[in-house]
Amino acid sequence: MRRYPFSFIALTALGVLCAIPGLLSLAGFGASIHPLLDDPMAGLAFVVSAIALFGSGAFPLVIEKLKEKEGA
């Protein structure tokens, strides 16, 4: 079984949690969550933040794969 780094799991989970309201806001359903999410630019900010979190989570995963390859 493969072990994933905790930082990868945490940052990816935060990215998913950030992407959900962002996509809902961009789809036009943001006002049902919060009045501030009625603006599509707020949704865009959430989506950009989610992409940044996914990218940040990828670094520990790549480093872990490189360490496994080096040790093999």
N, C-alpha and C positions, 0 to 999 in steps of 0.2 A: 504494500500500500504506500502510496506517495504522500509525503508530508509537505504541506505548503507552509511557507513562513507566515507567522502571525500578522506581520505588517501587510503582507499581500492580502490576506483575508479581511483584515480590518479596513484597509483603504478601498478595496473592491466593494465591500458592503456599504461603506459610506458613499461611494460613487453611485451605487444602485439606489440608495435612499435619496440621493440628490437628484438623480435622473428622473425619478417618478414624478415629483411635483413639477419639474421643469417641462417634461413632455406633456403632462396634463395642462399646464399653463399655455404651452404653445398650441395645443389642440383646442383651446378655448374654454376649458373646464376649470381654469384656475380660480375663478371667483367662488366656486363651490368649496374650495379648500380654505382660502383666505382672501380677503379683498385686495391685498397688495399683489396677489398673483394674477389679478385680472389683466395686468399689463403684460403683453407678450415679451417685452424686454426683460422682465423678471424671470420668465421661463427660460429665456436665452442665457441669462446669467447662471441659472441652475444647471443647464445642460453643459455650459462651458466648464463649470466647476466639476461636474461629474466626469467629463473627459480628462480634466487635470488629475482628478483622484485616481482614475483608471491608469493613467500614465505613471503616476507616482507609485501605484501598487505593482506595476510591472517590473520596476527596478529590482526589488528584493527577489522576485521570482527568477529573473534572468541571472542575478548573481548566484542564487542557490543552484540553478542548473549548471552554471559554469564551475561552481565548486564541486558538484557531483561528477562532472566530466573530468575535472582535473584529478580527482581522487580515484577514478576508475583505472 
